[in-house]
Amino acid sequence: MRTVYDFHGLQFNGEKKSLQDYSGKVLLIVNTASQCFFTKQFKSLEQLYQKYKDEGFEILAFPSNDFRAQEPMTGLQLETFCRIQQQVTFPVFKRIHVVGEYCDPLFRFLSEKDLNGRVNVKPLWNFHKYLVNKQGEVIDYFYSLTSPQARRVMSKIEKLIAE
């Protein structure tokens, strides 16, 4: 069976980053947008990252312009927004499609039970979150409305870290 480790993300410098590099870590994979109501979740995501990063936890952000064109930025402008304005230190990749005909293979895998064996939910909006265990298996998902620091999110992360 495939895992998230079979995929890669494109870094802002254009280099491919294999998700295999995150093997053995608990992952929260999030589609983001800079002009969304939920953009304020960047702060909560960063706090969550700081809380668990030393315990084998990683957040991977994938900006997307798929929902009402709420991510118009690309390249250096987008990287600057994430790193300087939002002060995120977790990995942020180049803008991709997370739904539709041109959906990135990673997000197709994350959202289709036939591919991942467990979850069958496509992102309905920006800041949809997928939780992945240390073996690269999709374990759960959280809708955009769910705060990254919601008790149920943190307890699932803590459980996966302890496994």
C-alpha positions, 0 to 999 in steps of 0.5 A, a space after each residue: 500500500 502506498 503512503 505519503 512517503 511516495 509523494 513530494 512537494 515543490 519547495 519555493 526554490 523549485 527543488 523537489 522535497 521527498 515526503 520520505 524525508 519526514 518518515 517516522 514523524 507525525 504529520 499534519 498536512 494543510 492546504 492554506 491561503 493568504 486571503 481566507 477567513 481562516 488565514 488566522 490559523 497560521 498562528 495556531 498552526 505555528 504554536 502547535 508546531 512549536 509545541 510538538 516539533 521536538 517530539 517528532 511532529 511536522 506540519 506541511 503547508 500547501 498553499 492553494 488557490 482553488 477556493 474563491 481565488 483566495 491565494 493569488 500569490 506565488 513564488 517569493 511573494 507567497 514565501 515572504 507572506 508565510 515566513 515574514 508576515 505570518 512568521 511560520 517556521 514549518 515547511 511551506 511548499 509551492 502553490 498547488 491544486 488540492 481539488 479538481 481536474 489538476 489536483 496534486 497527486 498528494 492531495 488526491 491520495 490524501 482525499 481518496 479512500 481507494 488510494 489511502 485505505 482510510 479517508 474519503 474526504 476532499 478539502 471543502 475549503 482552505 485550511 483543511 487538515 490531514 493527520 498522518 501517522 509515523 508510517 505515512 498512513 492517513 489516519 484522520 482529517 479535520 475540516 477548516 472550522 477545526 482549530 489546529 489547537 482544538 483538544 481533539 486535534 492535539 490529543 490525536 497528535 499526542 497519541 500518534 507521537 506516543 505510538 
